């Protein structure tokens, strides 16, 4: 079956809400809700399709858009490859030029208020529930007490995804720290991810696990947790994480880091090459600061992961 190339747009407002459009009468899956977009014609770039389709469907001009994830889906009538862009700025009076309805939806955990959703979009809705900032613990430098002082401050300022990664602590010390972190995280509807230790994550009721490269290579099935991240350093590891069914990935190191001076880095060119076409959201990690967020998006990442700068 020939693969049909499609470009789809996730239009997002500053509050994180996103747009869904209803397929009009006369089209396959009429009445279903989807992200606006359309087929790639011969000779068109994905960005050109994005611009054309949003003007034709919604009457708007795209000002800022970033490549995001790519998903393949097989319908009874066609196999499609959906190339998603996140669109954060546009101009024009938005209206359904094809007579279609559209509706703004709040990100998870709020339920959608439209139905039915086009089947291919279920993983995209899940990915949109991930924040664009991922903090990694730094007890090694701050100490346990100071870290636990800073965590609620970061959560109050909007942190919603945090990984506990402390290789110098014993398993019992990690468990004790995780149990102290969990109520703080829960109080802000944030997610706690445990590095590497699947059993510990399951035991304490953490939200997920961050798998190491060795785990990605050797596991034969996805761990039974709500969220599963993968720490990747190459295209091969990222592909393996996708096959395993991971929900997101860390891709590193992008730039030189304080903790690993002199070690090889990906640089933005290689990072963008690996991230291009990824089916799961990617967080960029290594030598970055908050100021790099726009650069991260431009190179195909979902968001940014920080260690020292997070705290």
C-alpha positions as CSV (number, residue, x, y, z in Angstrom):
1,X,0.0,0.0,0.0
2,X,1.4,3.4,-1.0
3,X,2.1,5.8,1.8
4,X,0.3,9.1,1.6
5,X,2.4,12.0,2.9
6,X,0.3,14.4,5.0
7,X,1.2,17.6,7.0
8,X,-0.8,18.3,10.1
9,X,-0.8,21.4,12.3
10,X,-1.1,21.6,16.1
11,X,-2.1,25.2,16.6
12,X,-1.5,26.2,20.2
13,X,-2.3,29.3,22.2
14,X,-0.2,30.6,25.0
15,X,-2.3,28.7,27.6
16,X,-1.5,25.4,25.9
17,X,-4.9,24.9,24.4
18,X,-4.9,23.4,20.8
19,X,-7.2,23.4,17.9
20,X,-9.2,20.5,16.5
21,X,-11.3,20.7,13.2
22,X,-14.2,18.6,12.2
23,X,-14.0,16.8,8.8
24,X,-16.8,18.1,6.6
25,X,-19.5,16.1,4.8
26,X,-18.3,14.3,1.7
27,X,-14.9,13.4,3.0
28,X,-13.8,10.0,4.4
29,X,-14.5,10.0,8.2
30,X,-16.9,12.9,7.9
31,X,-17.8,14.3,11.3
32,X,-14.6,13.1,12.9
33,X,-12.3,15.6,14.7
34,X,-8.6,16.0,13.6
35,X,-5.7,18.4,13.5
36,X,-6.0,20.6,10.4
37,X,-3.7,19.8,7.4
38,X,-3.6,18.1,4.1
39,X,-1.7,16.0,1.5
40,X,1.8,16.9,0.2
41,X,1.7,17.6,-3.5
42,X,4.6,16.8,-5.8
43,X,7.5,19.2,-5.3
44,X,6.1,20.8,-2.1
45,X,8.1,21.1,1.1
46,X,6.3,20.2,4.3
47,X,6.4,23.8,5.5
48,X,4.9,25.0,2.2
49,X,2.0,22.5,2.7
50,X,1.5,23.7,6.2
51,X,1.2,27.3,5.0
52,X,-1.1,26.4,2.1
53,X,-3.4,24.2,4.0
54,X,-4.0,26.6,7.0
55,X,-4.7,29.4,4.6
56,X,-7.1,27.3,2.5
57,X,-8.9,25.7,5.5
58,X,-8.8,28.4,8.2
59,X,-7.9,31.6,6.4
60,X,-4.7,32.3,8.5
61,X,-1.1,33.0,7.7
62,X,1.5,31.0,9.7
63,X,4.1,33.1,11.4
64,X,5.9,30.6,13.6
65,X,5.9,26.8,13.3
66,X,8.2,24.1,14.5
67,X,8.6,20.5,13.2
68,X,7.5,18.1,15.9
69,X,6.7,14.4,15.5
70,X,5.9,12.0,12.6
71,X,3.4,9.2,12.9
72,X,2.3,6.5,10.5
73,X,-1.1,5.0,10.6
74,X,-2.9,2.5,8.4
75,X,-6.6,3.1,7.7
76,X,-8.8,0.7,5.7
77,X,-8.5,3.0,2.7
78,X,-4.9,4.3,3.0
79,X,-1.6,4.3,4.8
80,X,-0.6,7.8,5.9
81,X,2.5,9.4,7.2
82,X,1.5,12.4,9.3
83,X,4.2,15.1,9.7
84,X,3.1,17.3,12.6
85,X,4.1,20.9,13.2
86,X,3.5,22.9,16.3
87,X,2.2,26.3,15.2
88,X,2.5,29.0,17.9
89,X,1.9,32.2,16.0
90,X,-0.4,33.2,13.1
91,X,-2.3,36.1,11.8
92,X,-5.8,36.5,10.2
93,X,-9.4,36.0,11.2
94,X,-9.6,32.2,11.8
95,X,-12.8,30.7,10.2
96,X,-13.8,27.4,8.6
97,X,-13.4,28.2,4.9
98,X,-14.7,24.7,4.0
99,X,-17.7,25.0,6.3
100,X,-16.0,22.8,8.9
101,X,-16.4,23.4,12.6
102,X,-13.4,23.8,14.9
103,X,-12.9,23.9,18.6
104,X,-10.2,24.8,21.1
105,X,-9.3,22.0,23.5
106,X,-7.5,22.1,26.8
107,X,-4.4,19.9,27.3
108,X,-4.7,16.7,29.5
109,X,-5.8,15.8,32.0
110,X,-8.8,17.9,31.0
111,X,-11.1,15.7,28.8
112,X,-11.8,16.7,25.2
113,X,-15.3,18.2,24.6
114,X,-15.6,16.9,21.0
115,X,-15.9,13.4,19.7
116,X,-15.2,11.2,17.8
117,X,-11.5,11.7,17.2
118,X,-9.8,10.5,14.1
119,X,-8.0,7.2,15.2
120,X,-4.5,8.3,14.1
121,X,-4.5,11.2,16.6
122,X,-4.7,9.3,19.9
123,X,-0.9,9.2,20.4
124,X,-0.7,12.9,19.5
125,X,-3.2,13.9,22.2
126,X,-1.1,11.9,24.7
127,X,2.1,13.6,23.6
128,X,0.5,17.0,24.0
129,X,-0.1,16.3,27.7
130,X,3.7,16.4,28.2
131,X,5.1,19.7,29.3
132,X,7.9,21.3,27.3
133,X,10.3,21.4,30.3
134,X,11.8,18.4,32.0
135,X,13.9,18.8,35.2
136,X,16.5,16.3,36.3
137,X,17.3,16.2,40.1
138,X,20.7,17.5,41.3
139,X,21.0,16.1,44.8
140,X,24.7,15.3,44.1
141,X,25.6,19.1,44.2
142,X,22.7,20.6,46.3
143,X,22.3,17.9,49.0
144,X,19.0,16.3,49.9
145,X,17.7,19.0,52.2
146,X,18.5,21.9,49.8
147,X,17.0,20.0,46.8
148,X,13.8,19.3,48.8
149,X,13.7,23.0,49.6
150,X,14.0,24.0,45.9
151,X,11.7,21.3,44.5
152,X,8.4,22.9,45.7
153,X,9.5,26.3,44.5
154,X,10.1,24.9,41.0
155,X,6.8,23.2,41.1
156,X,5.0,26.3,42.2
157,X,6.7,28.1,39.2
158,X,5.2,25.6,36.8
159,X,7.5,22.5,36.7
160,X,5.4,19.5,35.8
161,X,7.9,16.8,34.9
162,X,10.8,15.8,37.1
163,X,13.2,12.9,37.0
164,X,14.9,11.4,40.0
165,X,18.4,10.5,38.8
166,X,21.0,10.1,41.6
167,X,23.6,7.5,40.8
168,X,25.6,8.1,44.0
169,X,22.7,7.2,46.3
170,X,21.9,3.7,47.5
171,X,18.6,2.2,46.5
172,X,17.3,2.7,50.0
173,X,18.3,6.3,49.9
174,X,16.7,6.7,46.5
175,X,13.5,5.2,47.8
176,X,13.4,7.5,50.8
177,X,14.0,10.5,48.6
178,X,11.4,9.4,46.1
179,X,8.8,9.0,48.8
180,X,9.5,12.5,50.0
181,X,9.3,13.9,46.5
182,X,6.1,12.1,45.6
183,X,3.5,14.1,47.7
184,X,5.2,17.4,46.6
185,X,4.9,16.4,42.9
186,X,1.3,15.2,43.3
187,X,0.2,18.4,45.0
188,X,1.0,20.2,41.7
189,X,-0.4,17.6,39.3
190,X,3.2,17.0,38.1
191,X,4.8,13.7,37.1
192,X,7.7,11.9,38.9
193,X,9.9,9.8,36.7
194,X,12.5,7.4,38.2
195,X,15.8,6.8,36.4
196,X,16.5,3.2,35.4
197,X,14.9,1.4,38.4
198,X,11.6,0.0,37.0
199,X,10.8,-1.9,40.2
200,X,11.3,1.1,42.4
201,X,9.0,3.2,40.2
202,X,6.3,0.5,40.4
203,X,6.8,0.0,44.1
204,X,6.3,3.6,45.1
205,X,3.6,4.4,42.5
206,X,5.8,6.9,40.5
207,X,4.4,8.0,37.2
208,X,7.1,6.4,35.1
209,X,10.7,5.3,34.4
210,X,13.5,6.8,32.4
211,X,15.3,3.9,30.6
212,X,19.0,3.8,30.1
213,X,20.7,2.9,26.8
214,X,21.4,-0.6,28.0
215,X,17.8,-1.1,29.1
216,X,16.6,0.1,25.7
217,X,18.8,-2.4,24.0
218,X,17.9,-5.4,26.2
219,X,14.3,-5.1,27.1
220,X,11.8,-7.0,25.0
221,X,8.7,-5.2,26.2
222,X,7.7,-1.8,27.5
223,X,7.7,-1.5,31.3
224,X,4.2,-1.6,32.9
225,X,4.1,2.1,34.0
226,X,2.0,5.0,32.8
227,X,5.0,6.8,31.3
228,X,8.2,5.4,29.8
229,X,11.1,7.7,28.7
230,X,14.3,6.7,27.0
231,X,17.8,8.2,27.3
232,X,19.2,8.2,23.8
233,X,22.5,9.3,22.3
234,X,22.1,8.1,18.7
235,X,19.6,7.5,15.9
236,X,19.8,3.7,16.5
237,X,18.9,4.1,20.2
238,X,16.0,6.4,19.3
239,X,14.6,3.9,16.8
240,X,14.9,1.2,19.4
241,X,13.0,3.3,21.9
242,X,10.2,3.9,19.4
243,X,10.0,0.1,18.7
244,X,9.8,-0.6,22.4
245,X,6.9,1.8,22.8
246,X,8.5,4.5,24.8
247,X,6.4,7.7,25.2
248,X,9.3,10.2,24.9
249,X,13.0,10.4,24.7
250,X,16.0,12.4,25.9
251,X,18.5,13.0,23.2
252,X,22.0,14.1,24.4
253,X,24.5,15.6,24.7
254,X,23.7,18.5,22.5
255,X,26.4,20.8,23.6
256,X,29.5,20.5,25.9
257,X,28.5,19.9,29.5
258,X,30.1,20.7,32.9
259,X,29.8,17.1,34.1
260,X,31.4,15.6,31.0
261,X,34.0,18.1,29.7
262,X,35.8,17.2,26.5
263,X,33.4,14.5,25.5
264,X,31.9,14.4,22.0
265,X,28.6,16.2,21.5
266,X,25.9,16.0,18.8
267,X,25.7,19.7,18.0
268,X,22.5,21.1,16.6
269,X,23.0,19.8,13.1
270,X,23.3,16.1,14.2
271,X,20.5,16.6,16.8
272,X,18.1,17.9,14.1
273,X,19.1,15.0,11.8
274,X,18.3,12.4,14.4
275,X,15.1,14.1,15.6
276,X,13.7,14.5,12.1
277,X,10.9,12.0,11.6
278,X,10.8,10.8,15.2
279,X,7.5,9.3,16.2
280,X,7.8,10.3,19.9
281,X,8.5,13.7,21.5
282,X,12.1,14.4,22.2
283,X,13.7,16.5,24.9
284,X,17.1,18.1,24.2
285,X,19.6,17.7,27.0
286,X,23.2,18.8,27.5
287,X,24.8,22.2,28.0
288,X,21.5,24.0,27.5
289,X,19.8,26.8,29.4
290,X,16.2,28.2,29.4
291,X,17.4,30.7,26.7
292,X,17.8,27.8,24.3
293,X,14.1,26.9,24.2
294,X,13.4,28.4,20.8
295,X,16.4,26.8,19.3
296,X,15.3,23.5,20.7
297,X,11.9,23.8,19.0
298,X,13.5,24.9,15.7
299,X,15.6,21.7,15.6
300,X,12.6,19.3,16.0
301,X,12.5,18.8,19.8
302,X,9.4,18.8,21.9
303,X,11.1,20.5,24.8
304,X,14.2,21.0,26.9
305,X,15.7,19.0,29.7
306,X,17.9,20.7,32.3
307,X,19.9,19.5,35.3
308,X,21.8,22.4,37.1
309,X,19.9,25.2,35.4
310,X,16.6,23.6,36.6
311,X,17.2,24.4,40.2
